[in-house]
Amino acid sequence: MSKDTTEQYIKIEWHYTPPSYFEEKLILEREGYSIEISDGDITAQMTADFFDSQPGLHDLMTQELNYYFLGAQLIRRQAFEIHGGAIIRIWPDGRKDTTIVAQTAVMKMTTWLADLVYTDQEGRVHDTRRDRIDTTKSLAERSARHAATDRTARKMLDSFDAAVRDPENELVHLYEVWDALKQKFQGESAARHALGISRSVRSKLGRLADDEPLNQGRHRGQHAGSLRDATVEELDEARAIARDMLASYLKYLDE
């Protein structure tokens, strides 16, 4: 943003952990302002006239950032913390007035996967890190775009986040993603048809959350004495199904 030295400007600064949550610097261009996300720091910049004409803008931006990070969490499978939100007014003579605003979102940390670069049978090179970054950006943008106005998107993102924060009930929360879709479309068949979800995929999630005798499942009382922990493979399968359902719904909202 080029600056007119006769104008006042506003910078808003947040910080986030882990600082590697996004694997490269991001610039989000919005109407009237821009946001830079990099290495644990978030900085928004705009003219003071624009900021002063938008009551509540700071809170709306903080909310958008939370939804952006929640969208990225579908791929990252990491939790995050956003804190800060200091508002810095920069006067034409260089003076700065700072207002401290406390905003915090706290989640629990989880694991991450190694990267691969490989060539498939048709000679195409795949870079899993690049693919992951691009997919993360896409989901984050869609989440930020829709969660503020769509109750179902918020419910699904909150359930996926709860699955990260509450691993002892992970399958309960992942199944809530599907429950939200059934409620939105007023039935299983309509939900599957609208989003192109196969019956077999939905059944896999139901089997893991309802039928298997798993400590993380929904019906533990029906399997008293025979419960076991879900395997890594079972949890990964349930996470992928819930993530794909959420991604399909966000795409549906775009269309």
The 8 nearest C-alpha neighbors of each residue, nearest first, counted from 0:
[[1, 2, 44, 33, 45, 32, 46, 3],
 [2, 0, 3, 4, 45, 46, 44, 8],
 [1, 3, 4, 0, 6, 8, 5, 46],
 [2, 4, 5, 6, 1, 91, 7, 8],
 [3, 5, 91, 6, 2, 7, 92, 90],
 [4, 6, 91, 3, 7, 90, 92, 2],
 [7, 5, 4, 3, 91, 8, 90, 46],
 [6, 8, 90, 47, 89, 91, 46, 5],
 [9, 7, 46, 47, 89, 88, 45, 6],
 [8, 10, 88, 47, 45, 87, 44, 46],
 [11, 9, 44, 87, 43, 86, 12, 88],
 [12, 10, 86, 43, 85, 42, 84, 87],
 [13, 11, 42, 84, 85, 41, 10, 43],
 [12, 14, 84, 83, 41, 82, 40, 42],
 [15, 13, 40, 82, 39, 41, 81, 83],
 [16, 14, 81, 39, 80, 40, 82, 18],
 [17, 15, 18, 80, 79, 39, 81, 20],
 [16, 18, 19, 20, 15, 79, 39, 80],
 [17, 19, 39, 38, 16, 20, 15, 21],
 [20, 18, 21, 17, 22, 38, 39, 16],
 [21, 19, 17, 18, 22, 16, 75, 79],
 [22, 20, 19, 23, 24, 37, 18, 132],
 [21, 23, 19, 20, 132, 24, 38, 37],
 [22, 24, 21, 25, 37, 38, 132, 19],
 [23, 25, 37, 36, 26, 22, 35, 21],
 [24, 26, 36, 35, 23, 27, 37, 21],
 [27, 25, 35, 34, 28, 36, 24, 33],
 [28, 26, 34, 33, 29, 35, 25, 36],
 [29, 27, 33, 26, 34, 32, 30, 31],
 [30, 28, 32, 33, 31, 27, 34, 26],
 [29, 31, 32, 28, 33, 45, 49, 27],
 [32, 30, 29, 45, 49, 33, 46, 28],
 [31, 33, 45, 29, 44, 30, 28, 43],
 [32, 34, 28, 43, 29, 44, 27, 35],
 [35, 33, 43, 27, 42, 26, 28, 36],
 [34, 36, 26, 42, 41, 25, 27, 43],
 [37, 35, 41, 25, 24, 40, 26, 34],
 [36, 38, 24, 40, 39, 25, 35, 41],
 [39, 37, 18, 40, 19, 36, 24, 21],
 [38, 40, 18, 15, 14, 37, 16, 17],
 [41, 39, 14, 37, 38, 36, 13, 15],
 [40, 42, 36, 13, 35, 12, 14, 37],
 [43, 41, 12, 35, 34, 11, 13, 40],
 [42, 44, 34, 11, 10, 33, 35, 12],
 [45, 43, 10, 32, 33, 9, 42, 11],
 [46, 44, 32, 9, 8, 31, 47, 49],
 [45, 47, 8, 49, 48, 9, 7, 50],
 [46, 48, 8, 50, 7, 9, 49, 51],
 [49, 47, 51, 46, 50, 52, 7, 8],
 [48, 50, 52, 46, 47, 51, 53, 45],
 [51, 49, 47, 53, 52, 48, 46, 45],
 [50, 52, 48, 53, 49, 47, 54, 46],
 [51, 53, 49, 50, 48, 54, 47, 56],
 [54, 52, 50, 56, 51, 55, 49, 57],
 [55, 53, 56, 52, 51, 50, 57, 58],
 [54, 56, 58, 57, 53, 59, 60, 50],
 [55, 57, 59, 58, 53, 54, 60, 50],
 [58, 56, 60, 59, 55, 61, 84, 11],
 [57, 59, 61, 60, 56, 55, 62, 63],
 [60, 58, 56, 62, 61, 57, 63, 55],
 [61, 59, 63, 57, 62, 58, 56, 64],
 [62, 60, 58, 64, 63, 59, 57, 65],
 [61, 63, 59, 65, 60, 64, 58, 66],
 [64, 62, 60, 66, 143, 65, 61, 67],
 [65, 63, 67, 61, 66, 62, 68, 60],
 [64, 66, 62, 68, 67, 63, 69, 61],
 [67, 65, 143, 69, 63, 64, 68, 142],
 [68, 66, 139, 143, 64, 70, 65, 69],
 [67, 69, 71, 65, 70, 66, 72, 64],
 [70, 68, 72, 66, 71, 67, 65, 156],
 [71, 69, 139, 142, 138, 67, 72, 68],
 [70, 72, 139, 135, 68, 73, 69, 74],
 [71, 73, 75, 69, 74, 76, 70, 77],
 [74, 72, 71, 70, 75, 242, 76, 69],
 [75, 73, 72, 76, 71, 135, 131, 134],
 [74, 76, 72, 77, 73, 71, 111, 20],
 [77, 75, 72, 74, 73, 109, 78, 111],
 [78, 76, 109, 75, 108, 72, 110, 79],
 [77, 79, 108, 106, 107, 109, 76, 72],
 [78, 80, 106, 16, 17, 105, 77, 81],
 [79, 81, 105, 104, 16, 15, 106, 82],
 [82, 80, 15, 104, 103, 14, 79, 16],
 [83, 81, 103, 102, 14, 13, 15, 80],
 [82, 84, 13, 101, 85, 102, 14, 100],
 [83, 85, 13, 12, 100, 11, 86, 101],
 [84, 86, 99, 12, 100, 11, 98, 83],
 [87, 85, 11, 98, 97, 10, 84, 99],
 [86, 88, 97, 10, 96, 9, 11, 89],
 [89, 87, 9, 96, 95, 8, 97, 90],
 [90, 88, 95, 8, 7, 94, 93, 9],
 [89, 91, 7, 94, 93, 92, 95, 88],
 [90, 92, 5, 4, 93, 6, 7, 89],
 [91, 93, 90, 94, 4, 89, 5, 95],
 [94, 92, 90, 91, 89, 95, 4, 7],
 [95, 93, 90, 92, 89, 96, 91, 88],
 [94, 96, 89, 88, 90, 87, 93, 97],
 [95, 97, 88, 87, 89, 98, 94, 86],
 [98, 96, 87, 86, 88, 99, 95, 85],
 [97, 99, 86, 85, 100, 87, 96, 88],
 [100, 98, 85, 97, 86, 101, 84, 83],
 [101, 99, 84, 85, 83, 102, 98, 86],
 [102, 100, 83, 84, 99, 103, 82, 85],
 [101, 103, 82, 83, 100, 84, 104, 81],
 [104, 102, 82, 81, 105, 101, 80, 83],
 [103, 105, 80, 81, 106, 82, 102, 79],
 [106, 104, 80, 79, 103, 107, 81, 78],
 [105, 107, 78, 79, 164, 80, 108, 104],
 [106, 108, 164, 78, 163, 109, 105, 79],
 [109, 107, 78, 77, 106, 110, 79, 163],
 [108, 110, 77, 76, 107, 78, 111, 163],
 [109, 111, 77, 76, 108, 112, 75, 78],
 [112, 110, 76, 113, 109, 75, 77, 74],
 [111, 113, 114, 110, 75, 76, 115, 128],
 [112, 114, 115, 111, 128, 127, 110, 116],
 [115, 113, 127, 128, 112, 116, 126, 131],
 [114, 116, 127, 126, 117, 113, 128, 125],
 [117, 115, 126, 125, 127, 114, 124, 118],
 [116, 118, 125, 124, 115, 119, 126, 123],
 [119, 117, 124, 123, 122, 125, 120, 116],
 [118, 120, 122, 121, 123, 117, 124, 125],
 [121, 119, 122, 118, 123, 124, 117, 125],
 [122, 120, 119, 123, 118, 124, 125, 117],
 [121, 123, 119, 120, 118, 124, 117, 125],
 [124, 122, 118, 119, 121, 125, 120, 117],
 [123, 125, 118, 117, 122, 119, 126, 116],
 [126, 124, 117, 116, 118, 127, 123, 119],
 [125, 127, 116, 129, 128, 115, 130, 124],
 [126, 128, 130, 115, 129, 114, 131, 125],
 [127, 129, 131, 130, 126, 114, 132, 115],
 [130, 128, 132, 126, 131, 127, 133, 125],
 [131, 129, 127, 133, 128, 132, 134, 126],
 [130, 132, 128, 134, 129, 133, 127, 135],
 [133, 131, 135, 129, 134, 130, 128, 136],
 [134, 132, 136, 130, 135, 131, 129, 137],
 [135, 133, 137, 131, 136, 132, 130, 138],
 [134, 136, 71, 132, 138, 133, 137, 74],
 [137, 135, 139, 133, 134, 138, 140, 132],
 [136, 138, 134, 140, 135, 139, 141, 133],
 [137, 139, 70, 141, 135, 140, 136, 142],
 [138, 140, 70, 67, 71, 136, 142, 137],
 [141, 139, 143, 137, 142, 138, 144, 136],
 [142, 140, 144, 138, 143, 139, 145, 249],
 [141, 143, 70, 139, 144, 145, 140, 146],
 [142, 144, 67, 66, 140, 63, 141, 145],
 [145, 143, 141, 142, 140, 146, 147, 63],
 [144, 146, 142, 147, 148, 143, 149, 141],
 [147, 145, 153, 149, 152, 148, 142, 143],
 [146, 148, 145, 149, 144, 143, 153, 63],
 [149, 147, 146, 145, 150, 144, 152, 153],
 [150, 148, 146, 152, 151, 145, 147, 153],
 [151, 149, 153, 152, 154, 148, 146, 147],
 [150, 152, 154, 153, 149, 155, 179, 183],
 [151, 153, 155, 146, 149, 154, 150, 156],
 [154, 152, 146, 150, 156, 151, 155, 157],
 [153, 155, 151, 157, 152, 156, 158, 150],
 [154, 156, 176, 158, 152, 157, 153, 151],
 [157, 155, 159, 153, 158, 154, 160, 152],
 [156, 158, 160, 154, 155, 159, 153, 161],
 [159, 157, 161, 155, 172, 160, 156, 154],
 [160, 158, 162, 156, 161, 157, 173, 155],
 [159, 161, 157, 163, 158, 162, 156, 164],
 [160, 162, 158, 164, 163, 159, 165, 157],
 [163, 161, 169, 159, 172, 165, 160, 164],
 [164, 162, 160, 161, 165, 166, 159, 107],
 [163, 165, 161, 107, 162, 106, 166, 160],
 [164, 166, 162, 167, 161, 163, 168, 169],
 [167, 165, 169, 168, 162, 163, 164, 215],
 [166, 168, 215, 165, 169, 214, 170, 162],
 [169, 167, 215, 166, 171, 170, 165, 216],
 [168, 170, 162, 166, 172, 171, 215, 167],
 [169, 171, 173, 216, 208, 172, 215, 168],
 [172, 170, 217, 168, 174, 169, 173, 216],
 [171, 173, 175, 162, 158, 169, 170, 174],
 [174, 172, 170, 175, 176, 171, 241, 159],
 [173, 175, 176, 177, 171, 172, 170, 178],
 [176, 174, 178, 172, 173, 177, 179, 158],
 [177, 175, 155, 174, 179, 178, 173, 158],
 [178, 176, 180, 175, 174, 179, 181, 241],
 [177, 179, 175, 181, 180, 176, 182, 174],
 [180, 178, 182, 176, 177, 181, 175, 183],
 [181, 179, 183, 177, 182, 178, 190, 184],
 [182, 180, 186, 178, 187, 184, 183, 179],
 [181, 183, 185, 179, 180, 184, 178, 186],
 [184, 182, 180, 181, 185, 179, 151, 190],
 [183, 185, 190, 181, 182, 186, 189, 180],
 [186, 184, 182, 181, 183, 189, 187, 190],
 [185, 187, 181, 189, 184, 188, 190, 182],
 [188, 186, 190, 181, 189, 191, 185, 184],
 [187, 189, 191, 190, 186, 192, 181, 193],
 [190, 188, 192, 191, 187, 186, 184, 193],
 [191, 189, 187, 184, 193, 188, 192, 181],
 [190, 192, 196, 188, 194, 195, 189, 193],
 [191, 193, 189, 195, 190, 194, 188, 196],
 [194, 192, 190, 191, 195, 189, 196, 251],
 [195, 193, 191, 192, 196, 247, 190, 248],
 [194, 196, 192, 191, 193, 197, 247, 190],
 [197, 195, 191, 194, 198, 192, 200, 201],
 [198, 196, 200, 199, 195, 191, 201, 192],
 [197, 199, 201, 200, 202, 196, 191, 203],
 [200, 198, 202, 197, 201, 203, 196, 204],
 [201, 199, 203, 202, 197, 198, 204, 196],
 [200, 202, 198, 204, 203, 199, 205, 197],
 [201, 203, 205, 199, 200, 204, 206, 198],
 [204, 202, 206, 200, 205, 201, 199, 207],
 [203, 205, 207, 201, 202, 206, 237, 208],
 [206, 204, 202, 208, 209, 203, 207, 201],
 [205, 207, 210, 203, 209, 204, 208, 202],
 [206, 208, 204, 211, 205, 209, 210, 203],
 [207, 209, 216, 205, 170, 217, 206, 204],
 [210, 208, 206, 205, 217, 218, 207, 211],
 [211, 209, 206, 207, 208, 212, 205, 218],
 [210, 212, 207, 213, 206, 209, 208, 216],
 [213, 211, 226, 222, 227, 210, 225, 219],
 [214, 212, 227, 216, 226, 215, 228, 211],
 [213, 215, 228, 216, 227, 226, 219, 212],
 [214, 216, 168, 167, 213, 170, 169, 229],
 [217, 215, 208, 170, 213, 214, 171, 218],
 [216, 218, 171, 209, 208, 219, 170, 215],
 [219, 217, 220, 221, 209, 216, 222, 210],
 [218, 220, 221, 222, 217, 216, 214, 223],
 [219, 221, 222, 223, 218, 217, 224, 226],
 [222, 220, 219, 218, 223, 212, 210, 224],
 [223, 221, 219, 220, 212, 225, 226, 224],
 [222, 224, 220, 225, 221, 226, 219, 212],
 [223, 225, 226, 222, 220, 227, 221, 212],
 [226, 224, 222, 223, 212, 227, 213, 219],
 [227, 225, 212, 213, 214, 224, 222, 223],
 [226, 228, 213, 214, 212, 229, 225, 215],
 [229, 227, 214, 213, 230, 215, 226, 212],
 [230, 228, 213, 233, 234, 227, 231, 215],
 [229, 231, 233, 232, 234, 228, 235, 227],
 [232, 230, 234, 233, 235, 229, 236, 228],
 [231, 233, 235, 230, 234, 236, 229, 237],
 [234, 232, 230, 236, 235, 231, 229, 237],
 [233, 235, 237, 231, 236, 232, 238, 230],
 [234, 236, 232, 238, 233, 237, 231, 239],
 [235, 237, 233, 239, 234, 238, 232, 240],
 [236, 238, 234, 240, 239, 235, 204, 241],
 [239, 237, 235, 241, 236, 240, 242, 234],
 [238, 240, 242, 236, 237, 241, 243, 235],
 [239, 241, 237, 243, 242, 238, 244, 236],
 [240, 242, 244, 238, 243, 239, 173, 176],
 [241, 243, 239, 245, 244, 240, 73, 238],
 [244, 242, 246, 240, 245, 241, 247, 239],
 [245, 243, 241, 247, 242, 246, 240, 248],
 [244, 246, 248, 242, 243, 247, 241, 249],
 [245, 247, 243, 249, 248, 244, 242, 250],
 [248, 246, 250, 244, 245, 249, 243, 194],
 [247, 249, 251, 245, 250, 246, 244, 252],
 [250, 248, 252, 246, 251, 247, 141, 245],
 [249, 251, 253, 247, 248, 252, 246, 254],
 [250, 252, 248, 254, 249, 253, 247, 194],
 [253, 251, 249, 250, 254, 248, 145, 247],
 [254, 252, 250, 251, 249, 141, 145, 248],
 [253, 251, 252, 250, 249, 248, 247, 194]]
